[in-house]
Amino acid sequence: MSITISERAAQRIHEIRQEQNISPDIPLRVSVVSGGCSGLTYDLDFDSGSGISKEDKQFEENGIKVVVDMRSFLYLAGTNLDYTDGLTGQGFHFHNPNAVRNCSCGESFSL
């Protein structure tokens, strides 16, 4: 089981890379941190490589190299990362089958 990335999310990640002049070789780090109104918050960032350890899960989805620390992977296994730019809101959205409750903003969750 892994984290999947929709084609729309992958396209937006590629656009951000170009806008910020970030090499495609630098992976996207997906993690879970404490915080938010539901207790846990999703975090996305580009990882320069200095923080990648051998315990991290690494895979590629829709041309995006992804790195996830083991603790976060336990929360995120089976999650789909999507991107929308419609009238109801713009941004990345996590569809996490492990989340029992999500906050209304969609940025935090609980198990």
Secondary structure, DSSP 8 states (H G I E B T S, - for coil): ---EE-HHHHHHHHHHHHHTT--TTS-EEEEEEE-STTSEEEEEEE--STT--TTSEEEEETTEEEEE-HHHHHHHTT-EEEEEEETTEEEEEEE-TT-SEE-TTSSEEE-
